[in-house]
Amino acid sequence: MKPEIHILGISIKTFGVMFALGFLACGAVVARRLREMDKPVDWAYEIVFAALVGGVVGARAYYVIQNYGQVKHNLLGSVFSGSGLVWYGGAIGGAIGVTLWMRWRGALELRMFDMCATALALGYAIGRIGCQVSGDGDYGIRSSLPWAMGYPHGTVPTPPGVTVQPTPIYETVTMCLLAYVLWHLRDRVRPGVIFALYLLLSGLERFLVEFIRRNSEVFAGLTAPQLESVALIVIGATWLFVMMRRGGAAALRPATA
């Protein structure tokens, strides 16, 4: 584990490095797709900026709401604290930011949402590399599997000799595969299908991995991320069902010229 690296006397958080690389990768994917759609490539910078601002605000706000009982006595300090970011809050905030940007640019269309879905999957995968390298506590429950590992030097260290499920690795591999599949399908399905698939499959991935994560159960034996994942799965599955109901599997294929 390497929570931070030191360069010329400056301490740099490895999670922050991967966070930045994730946004750069998203920007590269968005720029490539904008070019393919004959849209201004410079929009990629604006989209990434809108996602960054909305994502950070949403992630921090979600954390404060989720942990209000702990932070209510120092609410202002907690809002501007440098720690405590929640993925689903960031996803919601980023989605709002990018949607508002699309509306401002007059580019609110399903193809743009499809493009962002692929970038989101890739960005999430890279972000989880940061979780793995920094050992920030996103690892799983105790395990004796051959590939189980300890995080004794992580930001949130495991006890000496204890090995756990390396869930950040699972998520990085899964979401990289999802990003690849969504990118491969970009011109092979109708607008909106990729975004629906992203909601369905990313929600399913998070729902399943939570069974071996350390998060506490909050309702019906499920964790908060699992309940949120169920919402994504339902939305994505319903979206695909409605499209197919109108014309079967053919409704998912691109319209003929």
LINMO-V794366 format. One record per backbone hydrogen bond with DSSP energy under -0.5 kcal/mol. CO is the residue of the C=O (numbers start at 1). NH is the residue of the N-H. Records with the same first field share a line. If there is no record, write none. Layout:
CO: NH / NH
This chain:
3: 14 / 15
5: 7 / 12
7: 10
10: 7 / 12
12: 5
13: 17
14: 18
15: 19
16: 20
17: 21
18: 22
19: 23
20: 24
21: 25
22: 26
23: 27
24: 28
25: 29
26: 30
27: 31
28: 32
29: 33
30: 34
31: 35
32: 36
33: 37
34: 39
35: 38
40: 43
41: 44
42: 45 / 46
43: 47
44: 48
45: 49
46: 50
47: 51
48: 52
49: 53
50: 54
51: 55
52: 56
53: 57
54: 58
55: 59
56: 60
57: 61
58: 62
59: 63 / 86
60: 64
61: 65
62: 66
63: 67
65: 68
67: 70 / 71
68: 72
71: 74
72: 75
74: 78
75: 79
76: 80
78: 81
86: 90
87: 91
88: 92
89: 93
90: 94
91: 95
92: 96
93: 97
94: 98
95: 99
96: 100
97: 101
98: 102
99: 103
100: 104
101: 105
102: 106 / 107
103: 106
107: 109
109: 112 / 113
110: 114
111: 115
112: 116
113: 117
114: 118
115: 119
116: 120
117: 121
118: 122
119: 123
120: 124
121: 125
122: 126
123: 127
124: 128
125: 129
126: 129 / 130
127: 131
128: 132
129: 133
130: 134
131: 135 / 136
133: 2
134: 155
135: 156
139: 214
141: 165
145: 148
149: 164
151: 154 / 158
153: 3
154: 157
155: 157
159: 162
163: 143
164: 149
165: 140 / 167
166: 169 / 170
167: 171
168: 172
169: 173
170: 174
171: 175
172: 176
173: 177
174: 178
175: 179
176: 180
177: 181
178: 182
179: 183
180: 184
181: 185
183: 186
185: 188 / 189
190: 193
192: 196
193: 197
194: 198
195: 199
196: 200
197: 201
198: 202
199: 203
200: 204
201: 205
202: 206
203: 207
204: 208
205: 209
206: 210
208: 211
209: 212
210: 213
212: 141
216: 224
219: 222
222: 218 / 219
223: 227
224: 228
225: 229
226: 230
227: 231
228: 232
229: 233
230: 234
231: 235
232: 236
233: 237
234: 238
235: 239
236: 240
237: 241
238: 242
239: 243
240: 244
241: 245
242: 246
243: 247
244: 247 / 248
247: 250
248: 251
249: 252
250: 253
252: 190
